């Protein structure tokens, strides 16, 4: 589970840039097939950047469950944990 995950980390994760331990672990877990939920916490202005939405789709294509809607508040912890539990 990656909560909250930043604009920078989403983009690095999707591109496989493992210059930090945290993003490196996320990349490895996806490669190992570990069920993963990502909850970006990103300003609307950054969420509208041309790279962000395509990179969310890259993560989804790798099996990451992404909980994010532009302009919506971050989901409640209960909802995040429920989503994680549904992946088992």
VODOTOR-434138 format. One line per field, with one value per atom (N, C-alpha, C, O, CB): x, y, z; atom name. Coordinates in Angstrom, 3 decimals. Glycine has a CB too. Example, Ala and Ser with C-alpha at 12.3 -4.5 7.8 and 13.67 -1.06 7.14 Angstrom:
2
u = 13.190, 12.300, 13.200, 14.236, 11.308, 12.850, 13.670, 12.900, 13.409, 14.084
v = -5.690, -4.500, -3.300, -3.319, -4.473, -2.250, -1.060, 0.030, 1.138, -0.598
w = 7.800, 7.800, 7.800, 8.465, 9.046, 7.080, 7.140, 7.870, 8.039, 5.725
atom = N, CA, C, O, CB, N, CA, C, O, CB
// end
This chain:
88
u = 0.855, 0.000, 0.895, 1.855, -0.969, 0.579, 1.310, 0.313, -0.436, 2.038, 0.326, -0.624, 0.056, 0.638, -1.875, 0.020, -0.263, 0.983, 2.108, -0.722, 0.759, 1.880, 1.878, 0.834, 1.770, 3.052, 3.185, 3.202, 3.361, 4.452, 3.036, 3.158, 4.491, 4.541, 3.030, 5.546, 6.890, 7.012, 7.539, 7.932, 6.531, 6.647, 5.800, 6.233, 6.249, 4.600, 3.764, 4.512, 4.579, 2.415, 5.071, 5.750, 7.011, 7.272, 6.107, 7.784, 8.984, 8.604, 9.231, 9.821, 7.602, 7.156, 6.728, 7.124, 5.992, 5.929, 5.440, 6.579, 6.523, 4.425, 7.599, 8.728, 9.851, 10.813, 9.279, 9.729, 10.755, 12.012, 13.092, 11.110, 11.888, 13.047, 13.177, 12.397, 12.890, 14.146, 14.281, 15.409, 16.310, 14.518, 15.351, 16.409, 16.146, 16.934, 16.572, 15.054, 14.803, 14.432, 13.944, 13.667, 14.662, 14.323, 12.823, 12.405, 14.779, 12.007, 10.550, 10.043, 9.288, 9.858, 10.445, 9.983, 10.580, 9.916, 10.358, 11.806, 12.408, 11.616, 11.415, 13.833, 11.167, 10.364, 9.023, 8.560, 10.143, 8.393, 7.127, 7.317, 6.500, 6.549, 8.383, 8.674, 8.892, 8.375, 9.918, 9.654, 9.900, 8.613, 8.384, 10.911, 7.771, 6.531, 5.614, 4.983, 5.807, 5.541, 4.730, 5.305, 4.565, 4.675, 6.624, 7.267, 7.054, 7.062, 8.735, 6.864, 6.632, 5.155, 4.800, 7.155, 4.291, 2.857, 2.180, 1.092, 2.631, 2.806, 2.201, 1.007, 1.161, 3.240, -0.179, -1.339, -1.035, -0.596, -2.590, -1.272, -0.876, -1.987, -2.602, 0.404, -2.235, -3.162, -2.345, -1.529, -4.295, -2.566, -1.901, -2.961, -3.986, -1.070, -2.690, -3.600, -2.800, -2.228, -4.289, -2.764, -2.043, -2.697, -3.920, -1.971, -1.866, -2.310, -1.628, -0.485, -1.948, -2.350, -1.759, -2.684, -3.900, -1.486, -2.103, -2.878, -3.483, -2.920, -1.997, -4.642, -5.314, -4.402, -4.409, -6.568, -3.623, -2.744, -1.732, -1.457, -2.009, -1.187, -0.239, -0.952, -0.417, 0.551, -2.145, -2.897, -3.263, -3.521, -4.158, -3.289, -3.614, -2.362, -2.468, -4.344, -1.198, 0.045, -0.045, -0.577, 1.304, 0.474, 0.356, 0.920, 0.458, 1.048, 1.895, 2.514, 1.728, 1.835, 3.927, 0.945, 0.377, -0.677, -0.535, -0.230, -1.715, -2.780, -2.256, -2.615, -3.894, -1.416, -0.865, -0.059, -0.085, 0.020, 0.648, 1.418, 0.517, 0.861, 2.405, -0.627, -1.602, -2.087, -2.262, -2.807, -2.302, -2.737, -1.652, -1.960, -3.130, -0.397, 0.709, 0.665, 0.782, 2.087, 0.497, 0.418, -0.767, -0.644, 0.305, -1.909, -3.090, -2.822, -3.233, -4.318, -2.133, -1.856, -0.934, -0.898, -1.232, -0.191, 0.692, -0.022, 0.583, 1.945, -1.306, -2.081, -2.223, -2.806, -1.475, -1.706, -1.844, -3.258, -3.733, -0.777, -3.920, -5.246, -5.044, -4.594, -6.113, -5.367, -5.159, -6.479, -7.482, -4.597, -6.467, -7.651, -7.389, -6.794, -7.981, -7.851, -7.610, -8.597, -8.864, -6.178, -9.141, -9.972, -9.533, -9.408, -11.497, -9.298, -8.874, -9.913, -11.107, -8.671, -9.439, -10.305, -11.042, -11.614, -11.278, -11.043, -11.734, -10.802, -9.584, -12.223, -11.359, -10.493, -9.923, -10.439, -11.274, -8.861, -8.266, -9.312, -10.044, -6.970, -9.384, -10.361, -10.130, -9.027, -10.293, -11.186, -11.078, -10.232, -10.214, -12.495, -9.534, -8.687, -9.485, -8.982, -8.018, -10.728, -11.559, -11.754, -11.729, -12.923, -11.951, -12.146, -10.863, -10.898, -12.648, -9.734, -8.446, -8.188, -7.788, -7.298, -8.416, -8.194, -9.154, -8.783, -8.347, -10.388, -11.358, -10.887, -10.975, -12.766, -10.389, -9.878, -8.685, -8.588, -9.474, -7.788, -6.641, -7.101, -6.581, -5.694, -8.075, -8.589, -9.245, -9.246, -9.568, -9.799, -10.460, -9.471, -9.862, -11.326, -8.194, -7.173, -6.642, -5.965, -6.027, -6.921, -6.352, -6.941, -6.558, -6.532
v = -1.169, 0.000, 1.224, 1.302, 0.002, 2.174, 3.433, 4.565, 4.962, 3.599, 5.072, 6.113, 7.078, 6.628, 5.500, 8.363, 8.978, 8.893, 8.874, 10.458, 8.842, 8.795, 10.112, 10.579, 7.540, 10.687, 12.012, 11.959, 10.896, 12.680, 13.115, 13.290, 12.729, 11.968, 14.785, 13.104, 12.664, 11.139, 10.502, 13.329, 10.573, 9.122, 8.343, 7.297, 8.744, 8.826, 8.158, 8.082, 7.026, 8.900, 9.209, 9.256, 8.391, 7.699, 10.693, 8.423, 7.577, 6.100, 5.287, 7.930, 5.755, 4.369, 3.828, 2.728, 4.260, 4.593, 4.150, 3.966, 3.093, 5.149, 4.792, 4.730, 3.810, 3.583, 6.106, 3.278, 2.377, 3.081, 2.491, 1.377, 4.322, 5.087, 4.818, 5.334, 6.640, 4.023, 3.563, 4.277, 3.641, 2.063, 5.594, 6.364, 6.593, 7.253, 7.695, 6.056, 6.071, 4.655, 3.861, 7.094, 4.351, 3.020, 2.777, 1.687, 2.868, 3.777, 3.605, 3.251, 2.291, 4.878, 4.008, 3.731, 2.419, 1.675, 4.893, 2.133, 0.862, -0.317, -1.308, 0.796, -0.214, -1.288, -1.428, -2.545, -1.026, -0.306, -0.371, -1.064, -1.897, 1.042, -0.725, -1.372, -2.875, -3.678, -0.733, -3.248, -4.668, -5.399, -6.504, -4.842, -4.802, -5.466, -5.703, -6.755, -4.640, -4.728, -4.928, -6.086, -6.935, -3.627, -6.110, -7.194, -8.562, -9.580, -6.925, -8.583, -9.836, -10.216, -11.301, -9.721, -9.326, -9.613, -9.356, -9.876, -11.020, -8.556, -8.227, -7.306, -6.272, -7.557, -7.646, -6.769, -5.387, -5.278, -7.393, -4.350, -3.008, -2.014, -2.027, -2.584, -1.147, -0.026, 1.250, 1.414, -0.055, 2.152, 3.454, 4.544, 4.541, 3.662, 5.465, 6.593, 7.883, 8.383, 6.513, 8.420, 9.678, 10.830, 10.923, 10.019, 11.681, 12.932, 14.037, 14.401, 12.997, 14.572, 15.468, 16.660, 16.502, 14.722, 17.841, 19.038, 18.905, 18.245, 20.304, 19.543, 19.494, 19.952, 19.374, 20.351, 20.988, 21.534, 20.483, 20.368, 22.783, 19.726, 18.666, 17.468, 16.824, 18.213, 17.179, 16.050, 16.276, 15.318, 15.808, 17.519, 17.840, 17.883, 18.124, 19.182, 17.653, 17.605, 16.438, 15.377, 17.451, 16.648, 15.653, 14.281, 13.279, 16.158, 14.202, 12.909, 12.129, 10.904, 13.129, 12.813, 12.167, 11.106, 9.958, 13.207, 11.458, 10.489, 9.274, 8.144, 11.164, 9.478, 8.287, 7.390, 6.167, 8.715, 7.985, 7.172, 6.438, 5.340, 8.041, 7.012, 6.267, 5.049, 3.970, 7.175, 5.227, 4.104, 3.038, 1.847, 4.598, 3.449, 2.479, 1.646, 0.422, 3.202, 2.305, 1.570, 0.612, -0.539, 2.546, 1.088, 0.216, -0.993, -2.109, 1.003, -0.766, -1.870, -2.915, -4.063, -1.335, -2.516, -3.448, -4.111, -4.888, -2.716, -3.805, -4.437, -3.624, -4.102, -5.719, -2.407, -1.553, -0.986, -0.470, -0.404, -1.079, -0.489, 0.960, 1.226, -1.275, 1.895, 3.321, 3.952, 3.856, 4.020, 4.595, 5.291, 6.796, 7.407, 4.872, 7.375, 8.801, 9.358, 8.755, 9.045, 10.530, 11.300, 12.744, 13.271, 11.132, 13.391, 14.793, 15.633, 15.563, 15.317, 16.427, 17.335, 16.726, 17.453, 17.907, 15.412, 14.755, 14.676, 14.604, 13.331, 14.689, 14.524, 13.115, 12.191, 14.827, 12.976, 11.650, 10.731, 11.151, 11.727, 9.481, 8.548, 8.352, 8.546, 7.190, 7.969, 7.683, 6.424, 5.529, 7.504, 6.380, 5.219, 3.926, 2.899, 5.379, 3.965, 2.761, 2.240, 1.033, 3.047, 3.173, 2.775, 2.227, 1.287, 3.958, 2.820, 2.343, 0.924, 0.048, 3.297, 0.704, -0.634, -1.669, -2.825, -0.588, -1.247, -2.154, -2.539, -3.701, -1.495, -1.551, -1.825, -2.777, -3.696, -0.507, -2.565, -3.451, -4.876, -5.851, -2.918, -4.979, -6.283, -7.021, -8.251, -6.136, -6.277, -6.904, -7.504, -8.278, -5.888, -7.158, -7.653, -9.027, -9.664, -6.678, -9.485, -10.755, -11.937, -13.070, -10.903
w = 0.000, 0.000, 0.000, 0.767, 1.219, -0.858, -0.928, -0.684, -1.576, -2.314, 0.546, 0.951, 1.895, 2.883, 1.617, 1.657, 0.360, -0.508, -0.010, 0.524, -1.800, -2.747, -3.537, -3.991, -3.718, -3.685, -4.282, -5.814, -6.413, -3.776, -6.420, -7.869, -8.353, -9.320, -8.255, -7.687, -8.050, -7.966, -8.879, -7.138, -6.890, -6.705, -7.698, -8.182, -5.295, -8.012, -9.017, -10.337, -10.966, -9.201, -10.748, -12.040, -12.056, -13.040, -12.389, -10.988, -10.915, -10.888, -11.568, -9.669, -10.123, -9.995, -11.357, -11.743, -8.981, -12.075, -13.378, -14.384, -15.249, -13.921, -14.257, -15.188, -14.724, -15.457, -15.404, -13.501, -12.982, -12.526, -12.531, -14.016, -12.135, -11.640, -10.145, -9.344, -11.927, -9.781, -8.397, -7.668, -7.121, -8.364, -7.666, -7.007, -5.521, -4.844, -7.695, -5.020, -3.578, -3.147, -3.951, -3.201, -1.900, -1.384, -1.498, -1.887, 0.085, -1.164, -1.175, -2.569, -2.725, -0.678, -3.575, -4.939, -5.442, -6.164, -5.891, -5.073, -5.444, -4.903, -5.605, -4.946, -3.659, -3.064, -3.771, -4.001, -1.570, -4.119, -4.850, -6.198, -6.591, -5.055, -6.895, -8.185, -8.004, -8.779, -8.844, -6.984, -6.732, -6.389, -6.880, -5.606, -5.556, -5.155, -6.347, -6.452, -4.099, -7.239, -8.440, -9.257, -9.754, -9.296, -9.387, -10.127, -9.496, -10.188, -10.241, -8.182, -7.457, -7.433, -6.973, -6.031, -7.926, -7.921, -6.596, -6.346, -8.307, -5.734, -4.442, -4.675, -5.326, -3.486, -4.165, -4.319, -3.724, -2.579, -3.640, -4.504, -4.097, -4.376, -5.443, -4.814, -3.394, -3.542, -3.458, -2.551, -2.450, -4.405, -4.407, -4.251, -4.933, -5.719, -3.346, -3.129, -3.278, -2.309, -1.716, -4.502, -4.695, -3.930, -3.835, -6.182, -3.401, -2.766, -3.553, -3.277, -1.198, -4.546, -5.532, -5.763, -5.875, -6.861, -5.832, -6.152, -7.541, -8.415, -6.064, -7.739, -9.042, -10.171, -11.257, -9.019, -9.910, -10.946, -11.412, -12.606, -10.422, -10.475, -10.838, -11.466, -12.369, -9.603, -10.989, -11.537, -12.994, -13.723, -10.721, -13.423, -14.813, -15.707, -16.909, -14.877, -15.129, -15.910, -16.900, -16.576, -14.971, -18.088, -19.163, -18.809, -19.356, -20.387, -17.918, -17.583, -16.535, -16.473, -17.086, -15.717, -14.537, -14.868, -14.447, -13.643, -15.601, -15.896, -16.665, -16.332, -16.697, -17.687, -18.362, -17.419, -17.556, -19.526, -16.473, -15.535, -14.554, -14.116, -14.775, -14.197, -13.387, -14.169, -13.603, -12.986, -15.465, -16.299, -16.417, -16.468, -17.688, -16.460, -16.470, -15.192, -15.242, -16.603, -14.055, -12.787, -12.790, -12.371, -11.602, -13.259, -13.323, -14.221, -13.906, -13.842, -15.334, -16.255, -15.627, -16.070, -17.543, -14.597, -13.888, -12.711, -11.972, -13.393, -12.538, -11.473, -10.208, -9.235, -11.133, -10.191, -9.011, -8.994, -10.005, -9.008, -7.867, -7.704, -7.293, -6.179, -6.645, -8.170, -7.936, -7.509, -8.216, -9.207, -6.352, -5.850, -5.959, -5.071, -4.361, -7.076, -7.292, -8.290, -9.330, -7.773, -7.955, -8.863, -8.748, -7.642, -8.544, -9.882, -9.883, -9.149, -9.441, -11.337, -8.194, -7.459, -6.290, -5.477, -8.370, -6.184, -5.064, -3.862, -4.026, -5.467, -2.665, -1.484, -1.434, -2.064, -0.184, -0.679, -0.495, 0.139, 1.035, 0.393, -0.322, 0.263, 1.765, 2.277, -0.455, 2.437, 3.876, 4.073, 3.229, 4.525, 5.211, 5.506, 5.475, 5.020, 6.867, 5.954, 5.956, 4.536, 4.299, 6.610, 3.587, 2.192, 1.575, 0.781, 1.373, 1.947, 1.447, 1.958, 1.191, 1.882, 3.232, 3.807, 3.227, 3.023, 5.329, 2.965, 2.339, 0.933, 0.534, 2.276, 0.192, -1.163, -1.107, -1.920, -1.869, -0.168, -0.015, 0.322, -0.221, 1.078, 1.218, 1.590, 0.431, 0.395, 2.705, -0.510, -1.668, -2.654, -3.528, -2.386, -2.526, -3.455, -3.074, -3.881, -3.524, -1.906, -1.441, -2.119, -1.828, 0.018
atom = N, CA, C, O, CB, N, CA, C, O, CB, N, CA, C, O, CB, N, CA, C, O, CB, N, CA, C, O, CB, N, CA, C, O, CB, N, CA, C, O, CB, N, CA, C, O, CB, N, CA, C, O, CB, N, CA, C, O, CB, N, CA, C, O, CB, N, CA, C, O, CB, N, CA, C, O, CB, N, CA, C, O, CB, N, CA, C, O, CB, N, CA, C, O, CB, N, CA, C, O, CB, N, CA, C, O, CB, N, CA, C, O, CB, N, CA, C, O, CB, N, CA, C, O, CB, N, CA, C, O, CB, N, CA, C, O, CB, N, CA, C, O, CB, N, CA, C, O, CB, N, CA, C, O, CB, N, CA, C, O, CB, N, CA, C, O, CB, N, CA, C, O, CB, N, CA, C, O, CB, N, CA, C, O, CB, N, CA, C, O, CB, N, CA, C, O, CB, N, CA, C, O, CB, N, CA, C, O, CB, N, CA, C, O, CB, N, CA, C, O, CB, N, CA, C, O, CB, N, CA, C, O, CB, N, CA, C, O, CB, N, CA, C, O, CB, N, CA, C, O, CB, N, CA, C, O, CB, N, CA, C, O, CB, N, CA, C, O, CB, N, CA, C, O, CB, N, CA, C, O, CB, N, CA, C, O, CB, N, CA, C, O, CB, N, CA, C, O, CB, N, CA, C, O, CB, N, CA, C, O, CB, N, CA, C, O, CB, N, CA, C, O, CB, N, CA, C, O, CB, N, CA, C, O, CB, N, CA, C, O, CB, N, CA, C, O, CB, N, CA, C, O, CB, N, CA, C, O, CB, N, CA, C, O, CB, N, CA, C, O, CB, N, CA, C, O, CB, N, CA, C, O, CB, N, CA, C, O, CB, N, CA, C, O, CB, N, CA, C, O, CB, N, CA, C, O, CB, N, CA, C, O, CB, N, CA, C, O, CB, N, CA, C, O, CB, N, CA, C, O, CB, N, CA, C, O, CB, N, CA, C, O, CB, N, CA, C, O, CB, N, CA, C, O, CB, N, CA, C, O, CB, N, CA, C, O, CB, N, CA, C, O, CB, N, CA, C, O, CB, N, CA, C, O, CB, N, CA, C, O, CB, N, CA, C, O, CB, N, CA, C, O, CB, N, CA, C, O, CB, N, CA, C, O, CB, N, CA, C, O, CB, N, CA, C, O, CB
// end
